[in-house]
Amino acid sequence: MSDENILSQEEIDALLNQKIRDQDDQELTPEEKDTFGELGNISMGTSATTLYTLLGKKVKITTPRVSVTTVEELRNEHPVPFVIVEVKYTKGLEGTNVFVIRERDAKIIADLMMGGEGKAEGELDEIRLSAVGEAMNQMMGSAATSMSQVLNRDINISPPLTRLVNLAKDKLPFFEVGESDKIVKVSFKMEVEGLISSEIMQLSPLPFVKGVVQELMDTQQAAIDSLQGKTEAAVEREVKQEEKAEPQEEMGIPIKTVKFDHLEKSPSRKAANKIDLILDVPLEVTVELGRTSKKIKDILEFGPGSIIELDKMAGEPVDILVNGKFIAKGEVVVIDENFGVRITEIITPIERLNNLQ
């Protein structure tokens, strides 16, 4: 073998280092797992609160477990039907997250969303899948808000795509990854008061997770550097002040106490004079006939001719709002061919100003 075909030690080291880097790109370091898990913990914490509001049941989501897996391993571990909820980021991040919920759990969530008692009965038809999708949309919306605060940027998501998939045999409709490609699985234990004690999974492409973790680390490091810079600047200012003070003590410069003139209270301006500055600012006046709340099941049944009962009695005064703030009550009148409102009761001017602030 000629010397031309023999690799130098530097070339061998370069190949070995490249192989190590390629292996690292296919895995997550313990630090990366902890960072992404903490981000998931923050996001799912707010999601649990949102789900509690939607279902009217106490929701508990435990600390996540982060691992790297493949589609093939996922099929072997979970060979049963699941509801797949795909969420794409439209602003602030580039990528997709997929949430996997057991079919039984999805049925319970759908039944609660539609005004039921949380029974896992019937099939997951289009209406029930839409109810699950809306619950996940609200949850992921609140999670995106949390991520926006952590990463210090605006993050938006698209409406989720929801479908029922048998992981054992169906083609998985996400990520466009191969059976052996690495994906990141974050597992959460979810408990819904007396109804669900199960596991939900969040699946993300490995490059997406690495990118988010790196950005989060960069954001944290920038904050640390900024704080450290401010601390060093404060120390430097103290040193300079001490250096300026020392010569004065050595030279015996007398220091006199500063005396301030007595300040008399100036007459306060009248509130009316302050209001004069904004008298031409337009405000929105709204007359509210009444309110009510309905479950999704009832709203889906609305149609032409449906009657919605409000929380006001017939003949009871209507509320008058300014910029959404209540200021008066009145009765509906007709002026020519237009509706109007005659004020019958009004709160005091001070209360009105407080409400408008």
The 8 nearest C-alpha neighbors of each residue, nearest first, counted from 0:
[[1, 2, 4, 5, 3, 6, 7, 8],
 [2, 0, 3, 4, 5, 6, 7, 8],
 [1, 3, 5, 4, 0, 6, 7, 8],
 [2, 4, 1, 5, 6, 0, 7, 10],
 [5, 3, 2, 1, 6, 0, 7, 10],
 [6, 4, 2, 3, 7, 1, 0, 8],
 [7, 5, 10, 11, 4, 8, 3, 9],
 [6, 8, 10, 9, 11, 5, 12, 4],
 [7, 9, 11, 10, 12, 6, 13, 5],
 [10, 8, 12, 7, 11, 13, 6, 14],
 [9, 11, 13, 7, 12, 8, 6, 14],
 [10, 12, 8, 14, 13, 9, 15, 7],
 [13, 11, 15, 9, 10, 14, 16, 8],
 [12, 14, 10, 16, 11, 15, 17, 9],
 [15, 13, 17, 11, 16, 12, 18, 10],
 [14, 16, 18, 12, 17, 13, 11, 19],
 [15, 17, 19, 13, 18, 14, 12, 20],
 [16, 18, 20, 14, 15, 19, 13, 21],
 [19, 17, 21, 15, 16, 20, 14, 22],
 [18, 20, 16, 22, 17, 21, 23, 15],
 [19, 21, 23, 17, 22, 18, 16, 24],
 [22, 20, 18, 24, 19, 23, 17, 25],
 [23, 21, 19, 25, 24, 20, 18, 26],
 [22, 24, 20, 26, 25, 21, 19, 27],
 [23, 25, 21, 22, 26, 20, 27, 206],
 [26, 24, 22, 23, 181, 21, 27, 205],
 [27, 25, 23, 24, 28, 67, 22, 205],
 [28, 26, 31, 32, 29, 23, 25, 67],
 [27, 29, 31, 30, 32, 26, 23, 33],
 [30, 28, 32, 31, 33, 27, 34, 65],
 [29, 31, 33, 28, 32, 34, 27, 35],
 [32, 30, 34, 28, 33, 29, 27, 35],
 [33, 31, 29, 35, 30, 34, 36, 65],
 [34, 32, 36, 30, 31, 35, 37, 29],
 [33, 35, 31, 37, 36, 32, 30, 38],
 [36, 34, 38, 32, 37, 33, 212, 31],
 [37, 35, 39, 33, 38, 34, 32, 63],
 [36, 38, 40, 34, 39, 35, 33, 41],
 [37, 39, 35, 41, 40, 36, 42, 34],
 [40, 38, 36, 42, 37, 41, 43, 35],
 [39, 41, 37, 43, 38, 42, 62, 44],
 [40, 42, 44, 38, 39, 43, 37, 45],
 [43, 41, 142, 39, 44, 40, 45, 145],
 [42, 44, 46, 40, 45, 41, 39, 47],
 [45, 43, 41, 47, 46, 42, 40, 48],
 [44, 46, 48, 43, 47, 42, 141, 142],
 [47, 45, 138, 43, 49, 48, 44, 142],
 [48, 46, 50, 44, 49, 45, 58, 43],
 [47, 49, 51, 45, 46, 50, 52, 44],
 [48, 50, 46, 52, 51, 47, 138, 45],
 [51, 49, 53, 47, 52, 48, 54, 46],
 [50, 52, 48, 54, 56, 49, 55, 53],
 [53, 51, 49, 50, 55, 54, 48, 56],
 [54, 52, 50, 51, 55, 49, 112, 134],
 [55, 53, 56, 51, 52, 111, 50, 112],
 [54, 56, 51, 52, 53, 57, 50, 111],
 [57, 55, 54, 51, 192, 58, 191, 52],
 [56, 58, 192, 51, 191, 59, 55, 190],
 [59, 57, 191, 51, 190, 47, 56, 192],
 [58, 60, 190, 189, 47, 61, 191, 57],
 [61, 59, 189, 188, 187, 47, 190, 58],
 [60, 62, 188, 187, 63, 59, 189, 40],
 [61, 63, 40, 187, 64, 60, 188, 36],
 [64, 62, 187, 186, 36, 185, 61, 40],
 [63, 65, 186, 185, 66, 187, 36, 62],
 [66, 64, 185, 184, 32, 36, 63, 186],
 [65, 67, 184, 183, 68, 185, 64, 32],
 [68, 66, 183, 182, 184, 181, 26, 65],
 [67, 69, 182, 181, 183, 72, 66, 184],
 [70, 68, 181, 72, 71, 179, 180, 182],
 [69, 71, 178, 73, 72, 74, 179, 68],
 [70, 72, 178, 74, 69, 73, 179, 75],
 [73, 71, 75, 69, 74, 70, 76, 68],
 [72, 74, 70, 76, 71, 75, 77, 69],
 [75, 73, 167, 71, 166, 77, 72, 78],
 [74, 76, 72, 73, 77, 78, 71, 167],
 [75, 77, 73, 74, 72, 78, 71, 167],
 [76, 78, 74, 79, 75, 73, 166, 167],
 [79, 77, 167, 74, 166, 75, 76, 165],
 [80, 78, 165, 77, 166, 167, 81, 101],
 [81, 79, 165, 164, 166, 102, 163, 101],
 [82, 80, 101, 102, 164, 100, 163, 165],
 [81, 83, 163, 100, 162, 102, 99, 164],
 [82, 84, 99, 162, 161, 98, 163, 81],
 [85, 83, 161, 98, 160, 97, 159, 99],
 [84, 86, 97, 160, 159, 96, 83, 98],
 [85, 87, 159, 96, 95, 97, 157, 84],
 [88, 86, 95, 157, 156, 94, 89, 96],
 [87, 89, 156, 92, 93, 90, 155, 94],
 [88, 90, 156, 155, 157, 87, 92, 93],
 [91, 89, 155, 154, 92, 88, 153, 156],
 [90, 92, 154, 153, 152, 155, 89, 93],
 [93, 91, 90, 88, 94, 154, 89, 211],
 [94, 92, 88, 89, 91, 95, 90, 207],
 [93, 95, 88, 87, 207, 92, 96, 204],
 [94, 96, 87, 86, 88, 203, 97, 85],
 [97, 95, 203, 86, 202, 85, 87, 98],
 [96, 98, 85, 202, 84, 201, 86, 203],
 [99, 97, 201, 84, 200, 83, 202, 85],
 [98, 100, 83, 200, 199, 82, 81, 201],
 [101, 99, 82, 199, 81, 102, 105, 98],
 [102, 100, 81, 104, 103, 82, 105, 99],
 [101, 103, 81, 105, 104, 82, 80, 106],
 [104, 102, 106, 105, 101, 119, 107, 120],
 [105, 103, 107, 101, 106, 102, 108, 195],
 [104, 106, 108, 102, 103, 107, 109, 101],
 [107, 105, 119, 109, 103, 104, 108, 110],
 [108, 106, 117, 119, 110, 104, 118, 105],
 [109, 107, 105, 111, 110, 106, 112, 104],
 [108, 110, 112, 106, 127, 131, 130, 107],
 [109, 111, 115, 117, 107, 113, 112, 108],
 [112, 110, 115, 117, 114, 108, 113, 109],
 [113, 111, 109, 110, 114, 108, 54, 130],
 [112, 114, 296, 110, 295, 111, 115, 109],
 [115, 113, 111, 112, 294, 296, 110, 116],
 [114, 116, 111, 110, 117, 113, 112, 118],
 [117, 115, 111, 118, 110, 114, 107, 113],
 [116, 118, 107, 111, 110, 115, 119, 108],
 [117, 119, 107, 120, 116, 110, 106, 115],
 [120, 118, 106, 107, 103, 117, 121, 104],
 [121, 119, 118, 122, 106, 107, 103, 110],
 [120, 122, 123, 119, 106, 124, 118, 127],
 [121, 123, 124, 120, 106, 127, 119, 125],
 [122, 124, 127, 128, 106, 125, 121, 126],
 [123, 125, 127, 126, 122, 128, 121, 129],
 [124, 126, 128, 127, 129, 123, 130, 162],
 [125, 127, 129, 128, 124, 130, 123, 109],
 [128, 126, 130, 109, 129, 124, 123, 125],
 [127, 129, 131, 125, 130, 126, 123, 132],
 [130, 128, 132, 126, 127, 131, 125, 133],
 [129, 131, 127, 133, 109, 128, 132, 112],
 [132, 130, 128, 134, 109, 129, 133, 135],
 [133, 131, 129, 135, 130, 134, 161, 136],
 [132, 134, 136, 130, 135, 131, 129, 137],
 [135, 133, 131, 137, 136, 132, 138, 130],
 [134, 136, 138, 132, 137, 133, 139, 131],
 [137, 135, 133, 139, 134, 138, 140, 132],
 [136, 138, 140, 134, 135, 139, 133, 141],
 [139, 137, 46, 135, 141, 140, 136, 49],
 [138, 140, 142, 136, 141, 137, 135, 143],
 [139, 141, 137, 143, 142, 138, 136, 144],
 [140, 142, 144, 139, 138, 143, 46, 45],
 [141, 143, 42, 139, 145, 144, 140, 46],
 [144, 142, 146, 140, 145, 141, 154, 139],
 [145, 143, 147, 141, 142, 146, 140, 148],
 [146, 144, 142, 148, 147, 143, 42, 149],
 [145, 147, 143, 149, 148, 144, 150, 142],
 [148, 146, 144, 152, 153, 150, 145, 151],
 [147, 149, 151, 145, 146, 150, 144, 152],
 [148, 150, 146, 147, 151, 145, 215, 152],
 [151, 149, 147, 148, 152, 146, 215, 218],
 [152, 150, 148, 147, 149, 153, 146, 218],
 [153, 151, 147, 150, 154, 91, 148, 149],
 [152, 154, 147, 91, 155, 90, 151, 144],
 [155, 153, 91, 90, 147, 143, 152, 92],
 [156, 154, 90, 89, 88, 143, 153, 91],
 [157, 155, 88, 89, 87, 86, 158, 154],
 [156, 158, 87, 159, 89, 88, 86, 155],
 [159, 157, 136, 156, 160, 86, 87, 132],
 [160, 158, 86, 85, 136, 84, 157, 161],
 [159, 161, 85, 84, 158, 162, 86, 132],
 [160, 162, 84, 83, 132, 159, 128, 85],
 [161, 163, 83, 82, 164, 84, 160, 128],
 [162, 164, 82, 81, 83, 80, 165, 161],
 [165, 163, 81, 80, 166, 82, 169, 162],
 [164, 166, 80, 169, 167, 79, 168, 81],
 [167, 165, 74, 78, 168, 169, 164, 79],
 [168, 166, 78, 74, 165, 79, 169, 75],
 [167, 169, 166, 165, 170, 74, 78, 164],
 [170, 168, 165, 166, 171, 164, 167, 172],
 [169, 171, 172, 168, 166, 164, 165, 167],
 [170, 172, 173, 169, 166, 164, 175, 70],
 [173, 171, 170, 174, 175, 83, 164, 169],
 [172, 174, 175, 171, 85, 97, 176, 95],
 [173, 175, 176, 204, 172, 95, 203, 171],
 [176, 174, 173, 177, 172, 171, 204, 180],
 [177, 175, 174, 180, 178, 173, 70, 179],
 [176, 178, 180, 179, 175, 70, 69, 181],
 [177, 179, 70, 71, 180, 69, 176, 72],
 [178, 180, 69, 177, 71, 70, 181, 176],
 [181, 179, 177, 69, 178, 176, 182, 70],
 [180, 182, 69, 68, 205, 179, 67, 25],
 [183, 181, 204, 205, 68, 69, 67, 203],
 [182, 184, 67, 203, 202, 205, 66, 68],
 [185, 183, 202, 66, 201, 65, 67, 186],
 [184, 186, 65, 201, 64, 200, 63, 66],
 [187, 185, 200, 64, 63, 199, 184, 201],
 [188, 186, 63, 199, 198, 61, 189, 200],
 [187, 189, 198, 61, 60, 197, 199, 190],
 [190, 188, 60, 197, 198, 59, 196, 187],
 [189, 191, 196, 59, 195, 58, 192, 60],
 [192, 190, 58, 195, 194, 57, 193, 56],
 [191, 193, 57, 194, 56, 190, 58, 195],
 [192, 194, 191, 195, 190, 196, 56, 57],
 [195, 193, 191, 192, 196, 117, 107, 190],
 [196, 194, 191, 190, 197, 193, 104, 192],
 [197, 195, 190, 189, 191, 194, 198, 188],
 [196, 198, 189, 188, 195, 190, 199, 104],
 [199, 197, 188, 187, 189, 200, 186, 196],
 [200, 198, 100, 187, 99, 186, 188, 189],
 [201, 199, 186, 99, 98, 185, 187, 202],
 [200, 202, 98, 185, 97, 184, 99, 186],
 [203, 201, 184, 97, 183, 96, 98, 200],
 [202, 204, 96, 183, 182, 205, 97, 208],
 [205, 203, 182, 207, 206, 183, 208, 174],
 [204, 206, 182, 208, 207, 183, 209, 203],
 [207, 205, 209, 208, 204, 210, 24, 203],
 [208, 206, 210, 204, 205, 209, 94, 211],
 [209, 207, 211, 205, 210, 206, 212, 204],
 [208, 210, 206, 212, 207, 211, 213, 205],
 [209, 211, 207, 213, 208, 212, 206, 214],
 [212, 210, 214, 208, 213, 209, 215, 207],
 [213, 211, 215, 209, 214, 210, 35, 208],
 [212, 214, 216, 210, 215, 211, 209, 217],
 [215, 213, 217, 211, 216, 212, 218, 210],
 [214, 216, 218, 212, 217, 213, 150, 211],
 [215, 217, 213, 219, 218, 214, 220, 212],
 [218, 216, 214, 220, 215, 219, 221, 213],
 [219, 217, 215, 221, 216, 220, 214, 222],
 [218, 220, 216, 222, 221, 217, 215, 223],
 [219, 221, 223, 217, 222, 218, 224, 216],
 [222, 220, 224, 218, 223, 219, 225, 217],
 [223, 221, 225, 219, 220, 224, 226, 218],
 [222, 224, 220, 226, 225, 221, 227, 219],
 [225, 223, 227, 221, 226, 222, 228, 220],
 [224, 226, 228, 222, 223, 227, 221, 229],
 [227, 225, 223, 229, 228, 224, 222, 230],
 [226, 228, 224, 230, 229, 225, 223, 231],
 [229, 227, 225, 231, 230, 226, 224, 232],
 [228, 230, 232, 226, 227, 231, 233, 225],
 [229, 231, 227, 233, 228, 232, 226, 234],
 [232, 230, 234, 228, 233, 229, 235, 227],
 [231, 233, 235, 229, 230, 234, 228, 236],
 [234, 232, 230, 236, 231, 235, 229, 237],
 [235, 233, 231, 237, 236, 232, 238, 230],
 [234, 236, 232, 238, 233, 237, 231, 239],
 [235, 237, 233, 239, 234, 238, 240, 232],
 [238, 236, 240, 234, 235, 239, 241, 233],
 [239, 237, 235, 241, 236, 240, 242, 234],
 [238, 240, 242, 236, 241, 237, 243, 235],
 [239, 241, 237, 243, 242, 238, 244, 236],
 [240, 242, 244, 238, 243, 239, 245, 237],
 [243, 241, 239, 245, 240, 244, 238, 246],
 [244, 242, 240, 241, 245, 239, 246, 247],
 [243, 245, 241, 247, 242, 246, 240, 248],
 [244, 246, 248, 242, 247, 243, 241, 249],
 [247, 245, 249, 248, 244, 250, 243, 242],
 [246, 248, 250, 252, 245, 244, 249, 251],
 [247, 249, 251, 245, 246, 250, 252, 244],
 [248, 250, 246, 251, 247, 245, 252, 244],
 [251, 249, 247, 248, 252, 246, 245, 253],
 [250, 252, 248, 249, 253, 247, 246, 254],
 [251, 253, 247, 250, 248, 254, 249, 246],
 [254, 252, 251, 255, 247, 248, 250, 256],
 [255, 253, 252, 256, 251, 247, 257, 248],
 [254, 256, 257, 253, 258, 252, 251, 259],
 [255, 257, 258, 254, 259, 253, 260, 252],
 [258, 256, 255, 259, 254, 260, 253, 261],
 [259, 257, 256, 260, 255, 261, 262, 254],
 [260, 258, 261, 257, 262, 256, 263, 255],
 [259, 261, 262, 258, 263, 257, 264, 256],
 [260, 262, 259, 263, 258, 264, 265, 257],
 [263, 261, 260, 264, 259, 265, 258, 266],
 [262, 264, 265, 261, 260, 266, 267, 259],
 [263, 265, 266, 262, 267, 261, 268, 260],
 [264, 266, 263, 267, 262, 268, 261, 269],
 [265, 267, 264, 268, 269, 263, 270, 262],
 [268, 266, 265, 269, 264, 270, 272, 273],
 [269, 267, 270, 266, 272, 273, 271, 265],
 [268, 270, 271, 272, 267, 273, 274, 266],
 [269, 271, 273, 272, 274, 268, 275, 267],
 [270, 272, 274, 269, 273, 275, 268, 276],
 [271, 273, 275, 270, 269, 274, 268, 276],
 [274, 272, 270, 275, 271, 276, 269, 268],
 [273, 275, 271, 276, 272, 277, 278, 270],
 [276, 274, 272, 278, 273, 277, 271, 279],
 [275, 277, 274, 273, 278, 272, 279, 280],
 [278, 276, 280, 279, 275, 274, 273, 281],
 [277, 279, 275, 280, 276, 274, 281, 273],
 [278, 280, 277, 281, 276, 275, 282, 274],
 [279, 281, 277, 278, 282, 276, 283, 275],
 [282, 280, 279, 283, 278, 277, 284, 322],
 [283, 281, 322, 284, 321, 280, 279, 355],
 [284, 282, 322, 321, 285, 281, 323, 320],
 [283, 285, 321, 320, 322, 282, 286, 319],
 [286, 284, 320, 319, 321, 287, 283, 323],
 [285, 287, 319, 318, 320, 288, 317, 284],
 [288, 286, 318, 289, 317, 285, 319, 320],
 [287, 289, 317, 286, 318, 290, 311, 309],
 [290, 288, 309, 287, 311, 310, 291, 317],
 [289, 291, 309, 310, 292, 288, 311, 287],
 [290, 292, 309, 310, 293, 289, 308, 307],
 [291, 293, 294, 290, 309, 310, 308, 298],
 [294, 292, 297, 298, 295, 291, 296, 114],
 [295, 293, 296, 297, 114, 298, 113, 292],
 [294, 296, 298, 113, 297, 299, 112, 293],
 [295, 297, 113, 294, 299, 298, 114, 300],
 [298, 296, 300, 294, 295, 299, 293, 301],
 [299, 297, 295, 300, 301, 296, 294, 293],
 [300, 298, 296, 297, 301, 295, 302, 294],
 [299, 301, 297, 298, 302, 296, 305, 295],
 [302, 300, 298, 299, 305, 297, 303, 304],
 [301, 303, 305, 304, 300, 299, 298, 306],
 [304, 302, 305, 301, 306, 300, 307, 299],
 [303, 305, 302, 306, 301, 307, 300, 308],
 [306, 304, 302, 303, 301, 307, 300, 308],
 [305, 307, 308, 304, 301, 303, 302, 309],
 [308, 306, 309, 305, 291, 301, 293, 290],
 [307, 309, 306, 310, 291, 311, 290, 289],
 [310, 308, 290, 291, 289, 311, 307, 312],
 [309, 311, 290, 289, 291, 312, 308, 288],
 [312, 310, 309, 289, 315, 313, 288, 290],
 [311, 313, 315, 314, 310, 309, 316, 289],
 [312, 314, 315, 311, 316, 309, 310, 288],
 [313, 315, 312, 316, 330, 311, 317, 331],
 [314, 316, 312, 313, 311, 317, 330, 329],
 [317, 315, 329, 330, 328, 314, 318, 331],
 [316, 318, 288, 329, 328, 287, 330, 315],
 [317, 319, 328, 287, 286, 327, 320, 329],
 [320, 318, 286, 327, 328, 285, 325, 326],
 [321, 319, 325, 324, 285, 323, 284, 326],
 [320, 322, 284, 324, 323, 283, 285, 325],
 [323, 321, 283, 324, 282, 320, 284, 355],
 [322, 324, 321, 320, 325, 285, 283, 284],
 [325, 323, 320, 321, 322, 354, 326, 355],
 [324, 326, 320, 319, 327, 321, 323, 318],
 [327, 325, 320, 346, 351, 319, 345, 324],
 [328, 326, 345, 319, 344, 346, 318, 325],
 [329, 327, 318, 344, 317, 319, 316, 343],
 [328, 330, 342, 343, 316, 341, 317, 340],
 [331, 329, 316, 341, 340, 317, 332, 342],
 [330, 332, 340, 339, 341, 329, 338, 333],
 [331, 333, 339, 340, 338, 330, 334, 341],
 [334, 332, 338, 339, 337, 335, 336, 331],
 [333, 335, 337, 336, 338, 339, 332, 340],
 [334, 336, 337, 333, 338, 339, 332, 340],
 [337, 335, 334, 333, 338, 339, 332, 331],
 [338, 336, 334, 333, 335, 339, 332, 340],
 [337, 339, 333, 332, 334, 336, 331, 340],
 [338, 340, 332, 333, 331, 334, 337, 341],
 [339, 341, 331, 330, 332, 329, 342, 338],
 [340, 342, 329, 330, 343, 331, 332, 339],
 [343, 341, 329, 344, 328, 340, 330, 327],
 [342, 344, 329, 328, 341, 345, 330, 327],
 [343, 345, 328, 327, 342, 329, 346, 326],
 [346, 344, 327, 326, 328, 347, 343, 342],
 [345, 347, 326, 327, 350, 351, 348, 344],
 [346, 348, 350, 349, 351, 345, 326, 352],
 [349, 347, 351, 350, 352, 346, 353, 345],
 [348, 350, 352, 351, 347, 353, 346, 354],
 [351, 349, 353, 347, 348, 352, 354, 346],
 [350, 352, 348, 354, 349, 353, 326, 347],
 [351, 353, 355, 349, 354, 350, 348, 356],
 [354, 352, 350, 356, 351, 355, 349, 348],
 [355, 353, 351, 352, 356, 324, 350, 325],
 [354, 356, 352, 353, 351, 324, 322, 321],
 [355, 353, 354, 352, 351, 324, 322, 350]]
